[in-house]
Amino acid sequence: MKIRDYRKYFLEKLTPLYDSMEAERFFAIALEELKGWKRSDLALNPDAQLSGGDMEKWNDVLAALETQKPIQYIFGEAHFYGLEFEVNENTLIPRPETEELVEWIISENNVKGSINIIDIGTGSGCIAIALAKNLTDASVSAIDVSEGALATAKRNAVHNKTSVNFILKDILAADELPQQYDVIVSNPPYVRNLEKEEIKENVLQYEPHLALFVDDNDPLIFYRKIALLAKKWLSPNGRLYFEINQYLGPETVQMLEDLGFTNVVLKKDMYGNDRMIGCGL
């Protein structure tokens, strides 16, 4: 089959499940992963033939997409802040909104020289590794409760040529952090069970619920615990940063202020949603 004809077939199969732009994006990703081509290569070679072996690989990808499996899991990789990360069933897929949090941290700390940073609930390691890559004088550590996530994060650190100290720890059971830090950052679980109906089916089916959901009765449990630890382990003039539930911005700000944090800044993401908080003591 000619590749242009397969593209038509691929898009026709997916458009009942995805909008046309997303289906086109999936085709472009598969084209690069399976054939090493850009869209311009397809435009120049529309009559190129797919072999039987090629067709089998394409059909496997198509079948997985029809089950709504995220394409990042199909190919086992995602891009974040200009870096490439392995992702799997142990890790969330990095989101563009989290890149905005990383950009904020870098912009506020890129002239401070040697600093200590810890990322709590690191998952794939995307936040910690992006910070280590861009704040080259920083000493970066990262905590997660999942052994599988930490194993993935360690491979990602090696792949991206960064040095990060990874620690296996359940932060909710922790009484202390290893040392004082100039930056404490966390993107912890924050989706309430009552919000599940808003979550896309591909997320519910494939991404780790341990990293996503919190009990409706105490949705700020991770934020409160990390903030309490930060009161002791955040260095003078240090900053605590969170990615947050868009529906709980004012409540999270109030909780931090009640605990004695100052200069609490609530920022919106690119979509206009309350998404991140920075504060000090």
N, C-alpha and C positions, 0 to 999 in steps of 0.2 A: 504493500500500500504506500502511496505517496504521502509524505509527511503533512502536506497541506490538507489532504483528505482525512488523515487521522486527526488532525487538529479540529476539523469540523465535527467529526464523530465525538471526540473528547468533550468539546463544548456542549454539544447537544445532550450528552449523557448527564452533564453536571448542572445545566441551567435549571432543571426542576428543583435542585437542592440549594444552589448558590446563585447570587446575582451574576450577571454577565461579566462584570469587571473582575469579580473574585475568581470566576472560572478562568478568565484570561490570565490572571496572575498565577493561578495554579499551573496552567499550561506553560507559562514562561519559566517558572521555577523548575518544573519537570524537564523542560527542554534543556536547561542549563545543566541540571544534575545528570540526566541520562545521556545527553548527546554532546554536552559541552558547548552548546550554541547559545548565542544571544538572539533576540528577535530579528536583528538585522541579518543574521546568517540565514534565518528562515526565509526572509524576504528575498534574499539572493539565490536561495536554493529550494524553492517550493516543491520541486518535482523529485527531490531526493527520496530514495526508497527506504522504507523500514524493513529490516530483515525479520525473519520469524522470531529470532531471539530478542530483537529489539521490541517487537510487538508484545511479546510476553511480559517484558519489563514494564512497558507502558500500560498494559492492561492490569497488571498488579497494582500500579499506582492508582489507576482509575477506580479499581474495585475498592481500594482502601478509602479513597476520597468519597465514594458513594456511601460508605458507612459513617461518614463525617469524621474520620480520623484526621487530626490536624496534620497538615503537610510537613510541619517541622518534625513531627514524630515519624512520619513515613520515611524521611531522609535522615532523621537523627541529628539534625542541626538547626540552629537558629542564629540570626545575626542581632547583635546588640552593641550599640555605641561604637560601631565600626569594627567589631570583633566577631569571631565565629565561635559558637558554643555548641557542644554536644548537649542534646536534650533527650530525655527518655521518660519512662513512666514514673521515675522518682523525682522529677523536677518539673516545675511550671515552665511554660514557654515565656521567655522574657517579653515584656510589653513596652511599647513606645513611651507610655506615660512614665515608666520607671527610668527611662533614659533622661527624662526631664529632671527627675530627682538627682541622678548622678551629675548632670550638668550643673545643677544648683550647688551641690557639694563641692565640685571642682572649682566653680567660680568663686566660692567664698573661702577656699582653702589653698589655692594654688600659689600664694605668695608667703605661706607660713613656714616653708622649709620642712625640717624633719618633724613629722607628726605621727601619732599612733591612732589607727582607725580600727574599729571592729564593726562587722556586719553581722547582725543577728537574724538567723533564719535565712541562710545564704542560698539554699536551693542549688541551682546550676553554678553558683558563684559569680553571676553576671555583675552584680553591684561591686563586690569586693575586687574582682579582677579588673573591671573597668577603672576603678579608683586607683588600683596599684599601677595600672598601665599609664595613667595620665597624671598621677601625683607621684612622681618617681622618687621623691625623698621620703615618702610615707612608708611606715611599717604597718602592714595590713593583716588583720586576723579575721576569721569568719567562723561562725557557730551554726550548727544545724543539729536537729534531733535525729535525722535520718541518715543511717550509714550509707544507703544507696545514693542519696543526694550528695553526701560528702565525697564519695568515691568519684562521682561524675565531676564535681567541682574541682577536685584535685587534677583530674585529666585535663579539664579546661584551663587550669592555671598553667600547666606544662605546655599545652598547645599554644597558649597566648604569651608564653615566655614571661610569666610574672611570678613573683614570690609572694605567696599568701600562706599564713599559718592557719590551718583548718583544725577545728575543735569539735568533737562530738559531745553535745550537751543538750539537755532538755532545759530550756531557759526558764520555763515555769517552775522548775524544781531547783533552780540555781539560787544560792545565797550570796554569791559574789561573782565578779568577773576576774580574769587573770591579772589585770593591772588597771591603771588609770588610762583613759583614752581622750584624745582631743576631739575625735569625731566618733559618735555612736550612731549607727544607722540601722534601720530595720524596715523591711517590707513584710510584716507578719501576716498570718491568716486574718482576714477581716470580713469576709462575706458571711452574712447571717443566713441561717437556713431559710428564713422567710423571703430572702432575695433569690433563692434558687430558680424561681420561675423566670427571672431576668437573664439567667446564665444560658449561653448557647449550649445546645445539646452536645456539641463536640468537646466542650470544656468539661461538662458533667460526666461524660462517658470516659474520657481519657486522661484528664489532668488529675494529679494526686489531691484528694480531698483533704488530706492532712495539712497541706499547704494553703488551702483555700478557705475553709469554713470554720466558724466559731459559733458557739451557742447563742441563740437569740437573747437569752437572759443576761449575758455578760459579754457583749461584743468587743469591749475594750480590754479584755483580760490580758492580752499580750502587751498592749500599750502601757497599761498601768504597771505591770511587772517590770518591763524594760525601763520605764521612767523611774521607778523606785530604785532599781540598780544604778541608773545613771546619776541619781542624787549623790551616791557615794563614789562612783567610779568615773564620772565625767570630770576632766581636769578643769582648773580655773580657766575661764574664757573659752571652754570647749563648747561644742554644739551637738545637740541631739536632733536627728532627722528621722522622719517617718513618712512612708507612703500610707495613705489612710483610705478608709471607706468614704466614698463621696457623699454619703447620706449622713455621716456622723462628724462632719467638720467642727461645728460649734461645740458638740459634746466632748470631742477630743481636746480642743483648745481649753475648754473649761476644766477638764480633768488635769491637764498639765499645769494650768495656773493655780489650781487648788493645791497641787503638790509643791508649789513654790518656784516653778519655772518662769523665766522672764523673757521679754522680747519674743513672744510666741507669734510666729508668722505663719499664716495659712495661705497657701498658694493654690491656684487653679491649674489644671492641666490644659493641654492643647484643645480639649473638647469643652472647656468651660466648667469642668467639674472640680469641686474641692478635692485635691488629691495628695497634697504633701504639706508637712509641717516642719518647721525648724525652730529651735528654741535653745536657750541657755539657762544658766543658774545665776 
